[in-house]
Amino acid sequence: MKIHAPIYLQIYEREGAEWFFHGGKTFYNPRGIKTDFESILAMHDLTKIKVLVSMFRINGGKAGYYLADLRNKRYYYCGRALSDVKSKLRELGIGRDEPSHDS
């Protein structure tokens, strides 16, 4: 499953006591801004620890996928499946439904 989202939205996953960052590939960067993990956090005056603490506070660090809106400093628990991230993005007005492949 592919998920397309603006660079200020980052996907994290919590499994057990560990957090994993799910980075993506940049497909459009007309201004040539740095797109590495640390640069994006710094651009929004954040650190990895600040983001992880904020996500943990949502529901005590429940296992599953989280979405960090770095620009607005908002954090969301999405659910246990990657498809839940896509649903949360749609709920936030980001993205579009997959086209139907029916003939």
URVEN-V366844 format. One record per pair of residues at least 12 apart in sequence whose C-alpha atoms are under 10 Angstrom apart, sorted by the first residue. I is the first residue (numbers start at 1). GAP is how many residues later the second one is. D is the distance in whole Angstrom. If there is no record, write none. Layout:
# URVEN-V366844
i	gap	d
I	GAP	D
I	GAP	D
This chain:
# URVEN-V366844
i	gap	d
1	81	8
1	82	8
1	85	9
2	22	9
2	80	9
2	81	10
2	84	9
3	21	9
3	79	9
3	80	9
3	82	8
3	83	7
3	86	9
3	92	9
4	20	8
4	21	9
4	22	9
4	23	9
4	82	9
4	85	9
4	90	9
4	91	7
4	92	10
5	19	9
5	21	10
5	81	9
5	84	8
5	89	7
5	90	7
6	20	9
6	22	10
6	63	9
6	88	9
6	89	10
7	16	9
7	17	9
7	18	10
7	19	8
7	21	10
7	22	10
7	28	8
7	29	10
7	30	10
7	33	8
7	62	9
7	63	9
7	64	9
8	27	10
8	32	7
8	33	9
8	35	9
8	36	8
8	60	8
8	61	6
8	62	5
8	63	6
8	64	9
8	65	10
9	14	10
9	31	10
9	58	7
9	59	6
9	60	5
9	61	6
9	62	8
9	63	10
9	64	10
9	65	10
9	66	10
9	80	9
10	12	7
10	13	7
10	14	9
10	27	9
10	30	10
10	31	10
10	56	8
10	57	6
10	58	5
10	59	7
10	60	8
10	65	10
11	12	7
11	13	9
11	54	7
11	55	6
11	56	5
11	57	6
11	58	9
11	65	10
11	67	10
11	71	10
11	74	8
12	39	10
12	40	9
12	43	9
12	52	8
12	53	6
12	54	5
12	55	6
12	56	8
12	65	10
12	66	10
12	73	10
13	48	10
13	49	10
13	50	7
13	51	5
13	52	4
13	53	6
13	54	9
13	64	10
13	65	10
13	66	10
13	67	9
13	68	10
13	69	9
14	38	10
14	41	10
14	42	9
14	47	7
14	48	7
14	49	5
14	50	5
14	51	6
14	52	8
14	66	9
15	46	9
15	47	8
15	48	5
15	49	7
15	50	9
15	65	10
16	45	9
16	46	9
16	47	7
16	48	9
17	44	8
17	45	10
17	46	9
18	43	10
18	45	9
19	33	8
19	37	10
19	42	9
19	44	9
19	45	10
19	46	10
19	47	10
20	45	9
21	16	9
21	27	10
21	44	10
21	45	10
22	43	10
23	12	10
23	13	9
23	14	8
24	12	10
40	30	8
40	31	10
41	29	7
41	30	9
42	28	10
43	27	9
43	28	9
44	25	10
44	26	6
44	27	6
44	28	9
44	29	8
45	25	9
45	26	9
45	28	10
46	24	8
46	25	10
46	27	9
51	17	7
51	18	10
51	19	8
51	22	9
51	23	9
51	24	8
52	14	10
52	16	9
52	23	10
54	14	9
54	19	9
54	20	8
54	21	7
54	22	10
55	12	8
55	13	8
55	19	9
55	20	6
55	21	7
55	22	8
56	19	9
56	21	9
57	18	9
58	17	8
58	18	7
58	19	7
59	17	10
59	18	8
61	16	9
62	15	9
62	17	9
62	18	9
63	14	9
63	16	8
63	17	7
64	13	8
64	14	7
64	15	5
64	16	4
64	17	7
64	18	9
64	20	9
64	21	10
65	12	6
65	13	5
65	14	6
65	15	6
65	16	7
65	17	7
65	18	10
65	19	8
65	20	7
66	12	5
66	13	7
66	14	9
66	16	10
66	18	9
66	19	7
66	22	10
67	18	7
67	21	8
67	22	9
76	12	8
